């Protein structure tokens, strides 16, 4: 996801916009949030990625630094992760939530819903491109910078 933040900065500068101007166009009160985003200190959700892409005049996939099928796979993975997280917050308020690298992680203590079981099964039979996109999104098995 670091490429996303670098692309936001690059596209903002190409347009000759200050951080304050981009903040205004995206709907933030001031430039401090744009600074935090560009420095990778804030994780953007899918709806925010779409908003930045629209304001900057590119597709969400281009903003993520991908093209072709990888766009769809990565955006689907982000959207799926957001939905699973929302589901757990709504259905399991008793489960603790922790943060890792700015991402919310729900501790489930091996409580798998039918939806999770279906996702696990789908992952097991998915092709390598989809598995790679999901692993990259979840920072699993990737290289450490």
C-alpha positions in Angstrom: 0.0 0.0 0.0 3.0 2.3 0.3 2.8 2.8 -3.5 -0.7 4.3 -3.0 0.6 7.0 -0.7 3.6 7.8 -3.0 1.2 8.1 -6.0 -1.1 10.5 -4.1 1.9 12.7 -3.4 3.2 12.4 -7.0 -0.2 13.2 -8.6 -0.8 16.1 -6.2 2.5 17.6 -7.2 1.9 17.0 -10.9 -1.3 19.0 -10.6 0.6 21.8 -8.7 -1.6 21.5 -5.7 -0.6 22.1 -2.1 -1.5 19.6 0.6 -4.1 22.2 1.8 -5.7 22.3 -1.7 -5.9 18.5 -2.0 -7.3 18.4 1.5 -10.0 20.8 0.5 -10.9 19.0 -2.7 -11.1 15.6 -0.9 -13.1 17.1 2.0 -10.6 17.3 4.9 -10.5 20.3 7.2 -6.7 20.9 6.8 -3.5 19.7 5.2 -2.3 17.7 8.2 -4.4 14.6 7.2 -2.9 14.8 3.7 0.6 14.9 5.2 -0.2 11.8 7.3 -1.6 10.0 4.3 1.3 10.8 2.1 3.7 9.6 4.8 1.8 6.3 5.1 0.7 6.9 8.6 -3.0 6.5 7.8 -4.6 3.5 6.1 -7.2 4.5 3.5 -10.4 2.4 3.1 -11.8 1.6 -0.3 -14.3 4.5 -0.3 -11.4 6.9 0.5 -9.2 5.4 -2.2 -12.0 5.9 -4.7 -12.5 9.6 -3.6 -8.8 10.4 -4.0 -8.7 8.7 -7.4 -11.7 10.7 -8.5 -10.3 14.0 -7.3 -6.8 13.2 -8.8 -8.4 12.1 -12.1 -7.2 8.5 -12.2 -8.8 5.1 -11.6 -8.5 3.5 -8.1 -6.2 0.9 -9.7 -3.9 3.5 -11.2 -3.7 5.2 -7.8 -2.8 1.8 -6.2 -0.1 1.5 -8.9 -1.6 -1.5 -10.6 -3.2 -2.2 -14.0 -5.3 -4.8 -15.6 -6.7 -7.7 -13.6 -4.5 -6.8 -10.6 -6.7 -3.7 -10.1 -9.8 -5.7 -9.7 -8.2 -8.3 -7.5 -6.6 -5.8 -5.1 -9.7 -3.7 -4.9 -11.9 -6.8 -4.3 -9.4 -7.9 -1.6 -9.6 -4.5 0.1 -13.4 -4.4 -0.1 -13.6 -8.0 1.3 -11.3 -7.2 4.2 -13.4 -4.1 5.0 -16.6 -6.1 5.0 -15.2 -8.9 7.2 -13.9 -6.3 9.7 -17.3 -4.5 9.7 -19.1 -7.9 10.1 -17.0 -8.8 13.2 -17.5 -5.4 14.8 -21.2 -5.7 14.4 -21.7 -9.4 15.2 -19.0 -9.9 17.8 -18.7 -6.8 20.0 -17.2 -8.9 22.8 -14.1 -9.8 20.8 -11.1 -7.5 21.3 -9.7 -5.5 18.5 -6.0 -4.7 18.2 -4.0 -2.7 15.6 -1.1 -4.0 13.6 0.7 -1.7 11.1 -2.3 0.6 11.3 -4.8 -2.1 10.4 -7.6 -3.3 12.6 -7.4 -6.9 13.5 -10.2 -8.7 15.2 -9.1 -11.5 17.6 -11.5 -14.3 17.0 -9.9 -17.1 19.1 -10.6 -19.5 16.2 -14.3 -18.7 16.0 -15.1 -19.1 12.3 -18.4 -18.1 10.8 -19.8 -19.8 7.8 -18.8 -16.8 5.7 -15.2 -17.2 6.9 -15.2 -20.9 6.2 -16.4 -20.1 2.7 -13.7 -17.4 2.2 -11.0 -19.9 3.4 -12.3 -22.5 1.0 -12.4 -20.0 -1.8 -8.8 -19.0 -1.1 -7.6 -22.6 -1.1 -8.9 -23.1 -4.7 -8.0 -19.6 -6.0 -5.4 -19.2 -8.6 -1.9 -17.8 -7.7 -2.7 -14.2 -8.8 -5.6 -14.0 -6.4 -3.7 -15.7 -3.6 -0.8 -13.3 -4.1 -3.1 -10.2 -4.0 -4.8 -11.4 -0.8 -1.4 -12.1 0.8 0.0 -8.8 -0.2 -3.0 -7.0 1.1 -2.8 -8.8 4.4 1.0 -8.5 4.6 1.4 -12.3 4.7 4.6 -13.9 3.5 5.9 -10.7 1.9 9.3 -9.3 2.0 10.0 -7.0 5.0 11.3 -3.6 4.3 
